[in-house]
């Protein structure tokens, strides 16, 4: 038996601090291995941290609302049961190592493999049995279950090693989680977590020398394509936004200056296209990322987008799903707005705003006709792109919105 201190672990790439939301244990509690001890909120998401030790809590090194840096002491146990504490890990050589997220394990096939209890220990089984009779689930899944009021002990697990997945939780409940209560007049809202990150991002965005342009596009072809895909795949939810995401990929290929990064020494045109989708949640605006959008069809993007948006609103996405976008799309239409001028999502160099899709009068060959239309706006970093490139991007995109079928043949 000996006292042990557990430091705040690395919670994901680029995250250097977290704020304590709620302690799940108190001083004097007898804590089991892997028991949930604290919920923290990072700049990207809320994470529930399990205990790496079994023992009695001696000290909590912070209170709810305190911001802590990664590596700072988090909790100290007075009596740690060595038998119930994981043995030291030994490393097996590998070419590279990818940082782990709490509760996630290795994030790369080439990350270091670890063996428990020294070099002579037997390799771990690929299908772990339930630990101490407690339902196995990753922290975001536990958070989702808590938000939906689901008792994990009643959920049938289908994941590897008898773990409970997001799909398992969603299959166990009908309906949606209740919306967060609105703040009342005269109340105060602490600037922390996601809200603090939004504020910092807006300050960075305002420092970018940006310009904006916009166009009203005839969306007749977009509407026809969406209806055709809905008829062909009635069990799938394929939205106009999902189609626009695929069209944006084509426009970025035509104007790669808008899928780039700026530095004082050079402008880097990026090979991969990772689309960010701005999502309004009860915690504030977050931007989940659809990676490698240039390799996906409309249907694949539609499925990915629904999963990311649902996960963002349920606060169940891992932090790595909320970083790394190369171009962002914000849907003003989802808020009932005709359009707007979006702020660039630093360190990107462009962002598209999409207004609501409604019937409007257009003049065609001297005759007024009614067509479905959509307003498209683009904010861009003027250090990287000029008005000519920005106008070409919107022109290509507007043409695709009007008649997408030809260029997207085989990509739906």
N, C-alpha and C positions, 0 to 999 in steps of 0.2 A: 504494500500500500504506500502510495506517495502522492503528493499534490502535483497536479499538472495544469498548465495553462494552455488554452486553445486560442490561437490568434485568428482574426478575421481572414478567411481564405480568399484567394483570387476568385472572383465571381464572373469573370469573362474578360475578353480582350478589350483593352482600353479603359477598363473601369478601375479607378484607384481608390474609391471610397464608397461607403454605404451608410444609410441612416437606419437606426434601429426603429422599427415600427412597433413591435410587441414582443416581450419576453414570454416564452411558453413555460419557463421554469422560474423558481425563486431560490434564494439562498436557503440552504438546508434540505432542498429536495434531493431525493435519491433518484438519479437519472440512469436510464438504461442505454446501452450502446445503440446508436442510430435513432434515439428518441428526438423528436423535434424540440429544439431549445430556443430558437429565436427566429422571428421574421424580420428581414431587413429589406429596405428599398434602395435600389441603385438608380443610376440615371436612366436605366432601361426597363427595369422590371422589379417586381417583388419576388424575393426568394426566401424560402424557409430552410434554415440550416439545421441538419441533424447533428447529434453529438458524436464525436469520434471516440469518446471514452464512456465507460460506465463508472459512476461514482457519485459522491455527494457534492452539491454545489457549494463552494466556499465564497466566491465573489463574482458579481456581475460587473464588468468594467465599463458600463455605460447604461444610460437610461433611455426610455422611449423618447425619440426626437433628437438624440445625439448623433452626430455624424462621426464616423470612424474611418480611418485609413486602412487599406488592406495591409495586413501584417501586424496591426495593433492588437494588444491583448483583448480578447472578447469575453472569456469566461474562465474561471479557475475552479478546479475540482479539488476538494480536500483529500478525499480517499479514492484513488483510482484503482479499480479492480483490474490487475494486469491480465487475469485470465479472460476478461471480457473485453479487453482492448486489442485492436488489431495488432499482430506482430509487426516488427519493422519490415519495411519493404526493401528488396534488393532489385537493382536495375539490370535489365538485359540490354546489351548494346543494340542500338538502332541508329539509323541515319539522321533522324530528326525527332523532335518532341513538340507536341502541340499542347498548350495549357489546357488543364481540365476545368470544367465547371463543376460547382458543388452538386453532387448527386447525379452526375452525368457520365463519369468515366472518360475514357479516351475519346477524342474527337477526330482522330485520323487513323487510318489503317496502318500508317507508318509510325505512329506514336510509340513510345517505349512501352514494352510489356513489363509487367511487374509480377514477381512471385512473392507469396506471403511466407514469412517464417524462415527466410534464408534461402541460399542457393539450392539446398537439397530438398526443399519442400515440393510436394506434388503439385502439378499444374491445377489451376482452378477449373471447376466444372463450367461448361458453357451454359448450363441451365441451373441457376442457383435456386435452392429451396427457400421457402419463406423463412425469414429470420425471427426467431422467438415468437412465432405465431402472429406477428404484426403484418398487416397488408403492405406489400412492397410497391412503392410508387415514387417517381421522381418529384422533387419539390414543386415544379410548376403544376404537375398533375394533382398533388395534394392541395395546392392553392385553388385550382379549378373546382375540385370536389367541395372545398370549404365554401366557395362562392355560390355553388349550386345547391348547397345543403345536402350533399350526398355523404353517407357514412361509407367509407372505403371498405369496411368489414363486410358490407352487403354486396360489394361489386365483384362480379366474376372476372378474374384477370385473363387476358389473352396474350399478353406480351411475353417476350423471352424471359425465361427464369421465373415464370409465374408472376410477372409484374403487371400492375394495372396501368393502362394507357389512357390518353385523353379520350379516345374513342370508347373505351370501356365506361368511363365516367359519363360521357354524353349519352351512351346507350342506356344508362341506368336512370336517367331522369327525363321527364317530359317538360317542355317549356323552356323559358329563358330565365337567367338570374334577374332579380329585381333591380331596377335602376337605382343608382346612388342618390341619396337625398340631396336636394338642392340647398345651397347655403342660404341662410335667412339674412335679410337686410340688417346691417349693423354688426354682423359677425366678421371675424377675421379668418383668412386662409393662410396657413403657414407656407412660406416659399421653400419647399423642400422636394427632394426626389425628382420626379418627372417635371414638375412645374419649374423647379430651379434649373433643370437642364434646358427646358424650353426657353427660359429667359436668357441663358447664356448663348444658346444657339441663335436667338434673334439678334443679340448684340453682335455676334460674328457675322450674321447675314447682312446687317446694316453697314458693316465695314466693307462689304464687297461693292466695288463700283459697278452697279448693275444697271441694266436698261430693260425695257419691256416692249412687247408688241403683241398684237392679237388679231384674230380673224374670225368671222362668222362663216361656218362651213355648212353646206348642204349635206345633211346626214342620211339622205335617202338610201344610199348603198349600205351604210352601217346598219340601218334598221332592217333592210331586207336580209342581210347576212345573219343578223341576230335571230330573226324569225326562222330562217332556214335551218340554222343550227339547233334552235329549240325544237323544231319539228323532227329533226333527225335524231336528236339526243334528248328526249323528253325527261329523262331522269337526272339530267345534269343542269346546273344553274349557270348558264352562260350569259353574262351581262354585257351591256354596251361598253362598260369600263374595261372589261377583260379583253374585248376586241381592240379597243383603243390602245391597250398596253402592247398588243402585238404589232399594231400599226406604228407605235412609237419606236419600236425596235427597228422597223424598216426605215423610218425617218432618221434615226440616229446613225444607221449605216450610211445613209446618203450624206449626212452632215456630222462626221465624227468629232468635230470640235466641241460639240455639246455633251459628249461622253468623255470627259477629260478631267485632268487635275492641273491646277496652277501652282507654280512656285516661282520665286524671284529669278531663278536660273533657267527654267524651261517649262514648257507646256507638254504634258504627257497625254497622248491620245490612248485611251484604254481599249484593250482588245475585247474584254468581257463586258456585258451589259447586265447590271444588277439593278432592277427597278425597285424603287421605294414607293410605297403607297401610303400617303398621309391618312391616318385614321384618328378620328375623334373618340376618346374614351373618357370615362368618368375621372381618370387621373390626369387628363390633358392629352395633348397631341403626341402621338408616337408614329414612327415610320417603320413598319415591318418591311423586310426585304425579300423580293423574289429573285433568287440568285440564278444566274445564267439564263436570263429571259430570252436571249438570242437563240437558245437551243430548244425552246419549248413552243408547242402549238398553242392555238387559242384555247382549246379545251384544257390543256395542261396548265396554262396560265390561269384560267378560270378556277380550276380546282385549287391551285396553289393560293390564289388571291383570297378565296373564301376562307380557307384554313388560316391564313395569316391574319385576316381581318377579325375572324371569330376569336382567334387566340389573343390578339391584341386587346380586344374588348373584355375578354375573360381574364386578362393579365396572366396568361399561362405560357407565353412564349419565352424561350430561353434568351438571355441577353444577346447571344450571337445572331439571333434572328432580327435584331433591331439595329445592326451596324453593317456598314460596308456597301450601301447603295451607291450607284454611280450616276443616277438620274432619278428624279422623283416626280410623281404625278399626284396632284391634289384635286379631288372631285368636289368642286363647289356645288354641283348639281345635287349631290346627296343631301345638302343643307337647304335645297330649294332656291339656290342662287343662280342667276344667269351667268355669272362669271366673277372674276376678280384678278388682281395682280399678286401672285404668290411671291413669298420671299424665298430666295435660294437656300437650299439645305446644305450649309457648309459641311465638307469641303467640295461639294459638287459645283458645277459651273452653269447648270441649267435646271429649270423646273417648269413643268407644264401644269396649267390650270384648266380644268374642264368644267364648263357650266352645265346647267340642266338641258336635256334634250327635249325640245318642244316644237310644235308647229308654228311657223312664222311665215308672213308673206314675203315672197321673193319675186323679182322681175326676171322673166325668162322670155327672150325674143320679143320684148315689148309688151308681154302679157304678165299680169300679176297672178302668181300661182302660190299655193300653200305647200310648203315642204317642211319636213322635220329638219331642224337646224340645231347646231350646237356652237357655242362660243369657246374658242380655244385661245388661251393666253400663254405667253412664254416670257419668263424672266431669265436673263442670261448675264453672265460675267463678261463685261465689256473688255476686260483685259485679254480674254481668251477668244471671244467671237465678236465680229462686227455685225452691224445691222443686216448686211447681205447674207451672212450665214444664218442668222436668226430667222430672217424672212424666208430663206429657202427651206429651212426646217419646217416652218409652219405651212408653207405652200405645199410641200410634199405631203405632210400629214393631212392637210385639208383635202387634197386630191384623193388620198386613200380613204378618208372618211366618206367622201362622196361616192366612190366606186372602189371598194376594197377587194372585190372577189377575184379579179384577174391576177393581181400580184400575190394574193394569198392562196392561190389554188394549191392544194396539197398541204397547207399549213394549218388547217382547221381541225 
